[in-house]
C-alpha cells in the first residue's frame, strides 16, 4: 500500500500498516518531510519494542517494510492508497487523481481528511466508486477508532473491504456518511463550544469547568484538552463544521478561541494556552 | 440532618441523591412532585421540620414552579430550598416567592456514582445564610459544593445535554448508527459513556427540558432540541423504559 504525505498522520498511518505486515510506500515532496516522517516512524516502532509492545525483531521487520519516495509513480503496485496531505480540497483532489492514474482499477483510494467532503474529492476520478474516507485519529498507532466514510459514489464492496482492513489492523472501524465532521469532530463540538461560552459569559472559569468535567467522568476537561490538541487545530475543526453546515448556530465558534489563536496561544506546543506550561 | 426530597417517582436525579443521602446516614422523606404541586402547603408532613428541602424536579416546569410556591408557603423562612436548576435559572425559579432568599440552585446530572462535587448556584436574591446552609447539606452528603454562575443547566448538565442533542441530530441525518455514534465518542474522544445512551440513562424528557431551559434563556436556534430527540421524549416519556430507544438509522443512500 501507499501513504501520500509523511506528516504526523501520514507517518502514523504508515506505522500502523507496516506493523500489520504491509509493505508501505511513504510519499512526500516537501523537502525534509519524508525523512522526518520516516524517522518518526522508526523511533516509535523501536520505542514500542523497548516498552515490550512488540519484540525488537517485529519492530525491525516493520521498519524494513517501509519504503520512502518523492516519486509518485513508485506507488503503482499498491492495492490501497491513503492520502494524508494537508487539508486543502484542490490539493487532495489533484493528488488522488494523479494517484488513480498510476494504480490498477482494483486499487482502493482512501482519504484521511477530517474536514473535507469525500464525495467532492471523487469528482476528479475516473473510478469514483473506489474512493472512501479512512479517518484515523491522532496518534494513529494508538487510537483505536477509524471512521470509514461512505461518499456518494463509494461502492459497498470498497466500504466492506476498508472495514475489514481496519479491523485486521486492530482498529475499531465505524461506517459513517459523508457529512461535515463525520461523527467524532461533529458530535464533540459542544464539549468545547459550550465550555467556551460558559467561560466567556462568566458562568465559571476555565479551571472550574475542567474540574467539573473530570468529576463527571471525562478524562480531561475541555480547556486542557484543547491545549493538548492545539487550540488552532481545534478551532480549524470548529470552523470546518460551522461552515460545512452553513453557519448553523449550534456550531458557532467563540471569539475567545479565535483571540487565543491570533495571539499565538496555541496550548502545550507553545507553552501557553488556557493554562501555562513551563516545561514546554 | 432531616431532609425532604421532592421528585417524580421515576426521577433519576432523586434516585441518585437518595442513595447519596442514605449512604451518609441522613434522614430523607420522599415527597411526590405532583402532590407537592397540587397542594397549597406542599404536602409537607407534620412533625419535626426539615433542615432543608431538596427539589429534584426538572421536567415539568409548571409542576416545579407550583411545587416551589407551595413549599415556600409551607416552610419556615429559615429552611433553605435546594432546587435543581437544570432547566431554569435559580433567579427565575425564586421569582414571585415570598422568600426568594432561601432558594439555592444545584446541578447533578446522573449517573452520580463516583462524584465528589455538586454544582451550586446562587440566584440574584439568594442570601449568604441560605448558600452556607446549602453547602452544609452537600458536605453532609459527602459532596463538595462548587459555586458557578446562575444559568440553566449550569456546566456539566448543559454540556452533556448539548452533546446528546448533537448526537441525535447526527443520528437523524443518518450519519451513523446509534451504537456507532456512541462507540465513536467513547473510543475517539474517550467520553465516559456514549451521548445517546447517556441521554437514555438521564431520561430523554430531562435532556429536552435542559435544552428548552437554555432556549428560553438564550432565545434563538442554538439550543433547539433535535426533532428526533423531542419526538422520542414525547412518545416514550422518560425513555428509560424503552427497550431499544434509538431508531436504527445508518448511512444508506445520499
Interface residues (C-beta under 8 A of the other chain):
Chain A: X137 X143 X144 X145 X147 X150 X152 X172 X174 X175 X176 X177 X179 X182 X183 X184 X186 X187 X188 X189 X190 X191 X193 X194 X195 X198 X201 X202 X203 X204 X208 X209 X211 X212 X213 X215 X216 X217 X218 X219 X222 X248 X249 X250 X252
Chain B: X109 X114 X115 X116 X117 X119 X146 X148 X149 X151 X154 X155 X156 X158 X159 X160 X162 X163 X165 X166 X167 X169 X170 X173 X174 X175 X176 X177 X180 X181 X183 X184 X185 X187 X188 X189 X190 X191 X192 X193 X195 X220 X221 X222 X223 X250 X251 X254
